[in-house]
Amino acid sequence: MINIDNSECKKKVKHVVMQLRQIVTLRADHKQYNKSIVIIKQDFDGCKKKSTLKDQGVTINFSEIKQEQFNNERDADESSLDSDEKELAEFIQPTTNGKLVDIQYELEVVLEMDDIC
């Protein structure tokens, strides 16, 4: 649910942009690899000047989100996975917090406005 209080601003909120970002950190041999991937991006209409938006429902269907796997041959040996493992690897991965692998998610919500309030 998103609430916007634009009651004291003379400019409208044109759009609300929501991004779910996956942040992957891999550690090995005193080196670290980081990658940030936008999993899904949605936008919807904002609200008029001097008004509010209450309880705007936002739905993300995680079962429909597919992730690109195995970008090239050196990323992974795709042939070592069976068909069930390949299918599971396509879907969004759970949050982890380990010594070697760390997967976190952050939700960013940005209001696009005509001007600065």
C-alpha positions as CSV (number, residue, x, y, z in Angstrom):
1,M,0.0,0.0,0.0
2,I,1.3,3.4,-0.9
3,N,0.2,6.7,0.6
4,I,1.2,10.1,-0.8
5,D,0.6,13.4,1.0
6,N,0.9,16.1,-1.6
7,S,-1.5,18.4,0.3
8,E,1.1,21.2,0.8
9,C,2.6,21.2,-2.7
10,K,1.5,23.3,-5.6
11,K,2.8,20.8,-8.2
12,K,1.3,17.4,-9.0
13,V,3.0,14.1,-8.7
14,K,3.1,12.8,-12.3
15,H,4.1,9.3,-11.7
16,V,5.1,6.9,-8.9
17,V,7.9,4.6,-10.0
18,M,8.6,1.4,-8.0
19,Q,11.6,-0.8,-8.6
20,L,12.5,-4.1,-6.9
21,R,16.2,-4.5,-7.1
22,Q,18.2,-7.7,-6.3
23,I,21.8,-7.1,-5.0
24,V,24.1,-10.1,-5.3
25,T,27.4,-10.3,-3.6
26,L,29.8,-13.2,-4.1
27,R,33.1,-13.5,-2.1
28,A,36.0,-15.8,-2.8
29,D,39.8,-15.6,-2.4
30,H,39.7,-12.1,-0.8
31,K,37.8,-10.8,-3.8
32,Q,34.2,-9.6,-4.0
33,Y,31.8,-9.4,-6.9
34,N,28.7,-7.2,-6.7
35,K,25.8,-7.0,-9.1
36,S,22.6,-5.0,-8.9
37,I,19.7,-6.2,-11.0
38,V,16.3,-4.5,-11.4
39,I,13.9,-7.4,-11.1
40,I,10.7,-5.5,-11.8
41,K,9.8,-1.9,-12.5
42,Q,6.3,-0.6,-12.3
43,D,4.9,2.9,-12.6
44,F,1.4,4.3,-12.0
45,D,-0.3,7.7,-11.9
46,G,0.4,10.0,-8.9
47,C,-1.9,12.6,-7.5
48,K,-3.0,16.1,-8.2
49,K,-1.6,19.2,-6.5
50,K,-2.9,19.9,-3.0
51,S,-4.3,16.4,-2.7
52,T,-3.5,13.0,-1.1
53,L,-3.5,9.5,-2.4
54,K,-4.5,6.9,0.2
55,D,-4.0,3.2,0.3
56,Q,-2.9,2.8,-3.4
57,G,-2.6,-1.0,-3.7
58,V,0.5,-2.3,-5.5
59,T,0.7,-6.0,-6.4
60,I,3.9,-7.9,-7.5
61,N,3.3,-11.4,-8.7
62,F,6.6,-13.1,-8.0
63,S,5.6,-16.3,-9.8
64,E,5.7,-14.4,-13.1
65,I,9.2,-12.9,-12.6
66,K,11.8,-14.7,-14.6
67,Q,15.5,-14.0,-14.2
68,E,18.1,-14.3,-16.9
69,Q,20.5,-17.1,-16.1
70,F,23.8,-18.1,-17.6
71,N,24.7,-15.0,-19.6
72,N,27.8,-16.7,-21.1
73,E,29.8,-19.9,-20.9
74,R,32.1,-18.7,-18.1
75,D,29.2,-17.8,-15.8
76,A,28.1,-21.4,-15.2
77,D,28.0,-24.8,-16.7
78,E,24.4,-25.0,-17.6
79,S,24.7,-28.6,-18.7
80,S,25.3,-29.7,-15.1
81,L,21.7,-28.7,-14.1
82,D,18.8,-31.0,-14.6
83,S,15.5,-29.6,-16.0
84,D,14.0,-29.1,-12.5
85,E,17.0,-27.1,-11.4
86,K,17.0,-25.0,-14.5
87,E,13.3,-24.1,-14.0
88,L,13.9,-23.2,-10.3
89,A,16.9,-21.1,-11.2
90,E,14.8,-18.9,-13.5
91,F,12.6,-17.7,-10.6
92,I,13.5,-15.1,-8.1
93,Q,15.9,-16.4,-5.5
94,P,15.5,-16.1,-1.8
95,T,17.4,-13.6,0.4
96,T,20.6,-15.1,1.8
97,N,23.2,-13.7,4.1
98,G,26.2,-16.0,4.0
99,K,30.0,-15.6,4.1
100,L,30.3,-16.4,0.4
101,V,26.9,-15.6,-1.1
102,D,24.7,-12.7,-0.1
103,I,21.4,-11.9,-1.9
104,Q,19.4,-8.9,-0.7
105,Y,16.5,-7.0,-2.1
106,E,15.6,-3.4,-1.9
107,L,12.3,-1.7,-2.9
108,E,12.7,1.8,-4.2
109,V,9.7,4.1,-4.6
110,V,10.3,7.4,-6.4
111,L,7.8,10.2,-7.0
112,E,8.2,12.0,-10.4
113,M,7.0,15.6,-10.1
114,D,6.7,18.6,-12.3
115,D,8.9,20.7,-10.1
116,I,10.5,20.9,-6.6
117,C,8.2,21.5,-3.6
